[in-house]
Amino acid sequence: MAQFKHIPAARIVAQTSVEGRTAAGELVRIALVETERVTYLQRFVDGVGTSMTQYSGARQGEAQAAYAQAQADELVAEPVVEAEAVAEAVAQPARLRGPSRPDAETQVWAEGDLEVVMVTGRAYRYDLRRGADTIESLPATRAWRTERKALITKAAGLLAA
């Protein structure tokens, strides 16, 4: 409806629409919008506005007949849908994702088998590790210096114990 001129909701008296498919398989919506002075007959194909007819004054009575005629001419009683085409469209994703990158790791502090590592990737964090096991993990925020210092202090305390 972005292609059509703006009709303020406060001025709309009645609005009716019908939706269906054409023989070609296009999704069509025909809308009849009545305001205080003007009646609009709008036609959308696959969500895009294609035509809008304005009926005003003595022609306002013709809008209902045109709405019924457009509905009878364009819309098929049952939508034409092929099951194979739908299954094929669902089976293939719109966008294929590539392999995800591993997070980069930078060693910040190490003593014996304890180490503090900064992990960068989607979410930055600091890990306290003993060998391959992660003892504690802290997300890196704006106070990253304080968080890094706290983990190094905790690691030094574990080393002394």
N, C-alpha and C positions, 0 to 999 in steps of 0.2 A: 504494500500500500504506500510505500515511500515514493513511488512515481506519481501518485495522484495528489492533487492539492489537498491541503489539510482541512478536514471537516471537524470543527470543535465538537466534542462529545456533548456539550451543554445544548447544542442546537439540534441534535439528532432526536427525532420523534420515534422512529421505528427502524429496525434493521433486521433483515432476514437474509439468509444465504443458504445455498445448496452446494454440495461438493460431490464430485464423482469423476469418472474417467471417460475419456472419449474413445471412439473405436480405435484410434491410433495408440491408446494407452497413456495419454497425457492426463495429469491430474488437473482438473478444472474446478474453479470455485466461482460461482456467479452470486453476487451480492446486490441486494436492493436496499439502499440507504435513503430514508425519508427524513428531510429536515422540515422546518416550518414553511419555507418558501420553495424549495427545490427538492427533486427526487433524483438520485443518481443510480444508474445501473452499471456496476463494475464487473469486469471479467479478469480473472487471474488464471494463468497457466503455469503450473509447477511453481507456484508461490510468487510469480512475477506478474505485476499488473500489466495487462495488454490493452485494455480499452475501458473507457468510462464515458457513458452517455448521460447527458443532463436533461431532465424533463422539468420544465417550469411553467407556471401559469396554466393555461387551458390544456397543455399537453401532459400534465401530471397524471391524468387518468390512464394514459397510454403506457406508463411505466410498468404497471402490473401485467398487462398483456405482453409486453416485450420481455419481461422477466420469465413468464411462463413459456413463451415461444423459445427463448434462448435455452431454457432448461430442457425442453422437449427435443430441440434440434441437436444439441451438443452431447448430452450425457447419455451413456449406455446404461441399461437397466442393471446389469451386473458388471463389475469391473473386470477387465481383461488382465489376468495375472497368470503368467506361466511359472509353474513350480520350479522348473529347472533353472530359469533365469534368476529367480529369487535366491535359490540355494547357491548358485554360482556367485552371486553378488555378495552373499554373506560369507562364503568360504574364503574370499580373498580380502585381506585387510587393505585399507586405503593407502597406508604408508608403512613401509617396512623399516624396522629399527635395526640399526647396526649393532655390533657387539658393544657391550658397555666397557668402558675403560676401567682398569683397576685403580683404586685410590693410591695416590702417591704418599710415601711415608718418608719423614725426615727425623733422624735421631737427634733429640735435644740433649739428653743426658744419659750416661751409661756408667754403671759401676757393678762389677761382678756379673751376676746373671740378671740384674734389674736394669731396666731402661725406661726412659720416658720418650715417647714417639709422637710427633705431630703428624696426623693423618689429614691429607687434603683431598678433596673430591667434591661430591655434592654437598656434604656437611663437614665442616672443619671440626676436628676434635683432638684432644690429647689423650693418649693411652699410657697407662702404667702397666708394664709387662714384666713377667718373670719367665724367661725363656720364650716359649711360644704361647703361653697362657696370658690372657689379659686380666689383670687384677682389678683395675678401675679405668673407667672411661669418662672424660668430662667434655661436653661440647664447648668449643671455643667461641667466646662472645667478644664484646668490645673490651672486656677486662681480661684479655688473653694473657697478659703478662702475670697478673695475679694468679690466674688458674694454673699456668705453667709452673710458677714458683711454688704453689701449694703442692702440686704433684711431685716436684723434685724434693721438697721437704719431706713429704710422706715416704717417698722412696728411700731417702737417706735414713729415715727413722726405721723402716723395715730392714735395711741393711745392717743397722747397728743392733737390732734385736735378735 
